[in-house]
Amino acid sequence: MAAPWNCLDIADGSANWFQFRRDANDRVQFVYVPITRAQSSSGMYDGGPARQEELAANDARLIELWSALQRLEADTSKHQPERSKGTGAISWAGPKGKRDFIVQMGAPGLDELLALLKRFGA
């Protein structure tokens, strides 16, 4: 089953940005936009190289990603009311509207999600 979103944005605790966009042909464009040393608050952090990939909407990794997002959204005990350094910000939009939430730093589900995101655009 393909995820029910057209666009998905994830910012990790260091403000690296992961973007997924589904097009009219049911292909998904993945783009990773990392923080550079110049953008980093410490001047030392580097999010690594930018990455991108085109995926089929039914790619197994996307299905796994959607499952991880659903678990994170359902566990409201790990949500934060405001975005601060170290938190993960997640939003998606689809036919049923837009959803967004913030996950606290170090939440096990967030760590799992970030590990999964490393598998895109490799």
C-alpha positions in Angstrom: 0.0 0.0 0.0 1.4 3.4 -1.0 1.4 6.1 1.7 -1.6 8.5 1.6 0.5 11.7 1.2 1.6 13.9 -1.8 4.3 15.7 0.0 6.3 14.9 3.2 8.8 17.1 5.0 11.1 16.0 7.8 13.6 18.1 9.6 15.9 16.3 12.0 17.3 17.7 15.3 20.2 19.4 13.4 17.8 21.0 10.9 18.8 18.8 8.0 15.8 18.5 5.7 14.3 15.5 4.0 11.7 16.1 1.4 9.5 13.6 -0.5 7.1 14.8 -3.3 4.8 12.5 -5.3 4.2 13.6 -8.9 1.2 13.0 -11.2 2.9 9.9 -12.5 2.9 8.4 -9.0 6.7 8.7 -8.8 8.2 10.1 -5.6 11.1 12.5 -5.7 13.3 12.4 -2.6 15.7 15.3 -1.8 18.0 15.6 1.2 19.2 19.1 2.0 21.9 19.0 4.7 23.1 21.8 7.0 26.5 23.0 6.0 29.3 24.2 8.4 28.5 27.8 7.4 24.8 27.3 8.4 25.5 25.4 11.6 25.1 27.2 14.9 28.4 25.8 16.1 30.2 26.4 12.8 31.5 22.8 13.1 28.5 20.6 12.2 28.1 19.3 8.6 25.1 17.2 7.6 27.1 15.5 4.8 26.5 15.5 1.1 23.1 16.4 -0.5 21.3 13.4 -1.9 18.3 12.8 -4.2 16.5 9.8 -5.7 13.4 9.0 -7.7 11.3 6.2 -6.3 8.2 4.3 -7.3 5.3 5.1 -4.9 5.2 1.5 -3.8 8.9 1.3 -2.9 9.2 -0.9 0.2 11.3 1.8 1.9 8.4 4.3 1.5 6.0 1.8 3.0 8.4 1.3 6.0 8.7 5.1 6.3 5.0 5.6 6.4 4.7 2.9 9.1 7.4 4.6 11.2 5.6 8.0 10.8 2.3 6.6 11.9 3.9 5.2 15.1 5.6 8.5 15.8 2.4 10.4 15.3 0.4 8.0 17.5 2.9 8.2 20.5 1.9 11.7 21.6 3.9 11.3 24.8 7.0 12.0 22.7 5.5 15.1 21.0 6.7 18.6 21.8 4.5 21.8 21.6 7.3 23.9 20.0 10.3 23.3 17.8 13.6 23.6 19.5 17.1 22.5 18.8 17.3 18.7 18.7 13.6 18.1 18.0 12.3 16.5 14.8 9.6 18.3 12.8 7.4 16.2 10.6 4.6 17.4 8.2 2.8 15.8 5.3 -0.1 16.8 3.1 -2.5 14.6 1.1 -6.1 14.3 0.0 -7.3 14.3 3.6 -5.4 17.6 4.5 -2.2 18.5 6.3 -0.7 16.9 9.4 2.3 18.0 11.4 3.9 17.4 14.8 7.2 17.8 16.6 9.0 14.9 18.2 11.3 15.3 21.2 15.1 14.8 20.9 16.2 11.2 21.6 12.8 9.6 21.2 13.4 6.0 20.1 10.9 6.4 17.2 12.8 9.5 15.9 16.1 7.6 16.0 14.5 4.8 14.0 13.1 7.2 11.5 16.4 9.0 11.0 18.2 5.6 10.5 15.6 4.8 7.8 16.0 8.1 6.1 19.7 7.4 5.6 18.7 4.6 3.2 17.3 7.1 0.7 19.4 8.7 -2.0 22.4 6.5 -1.2 
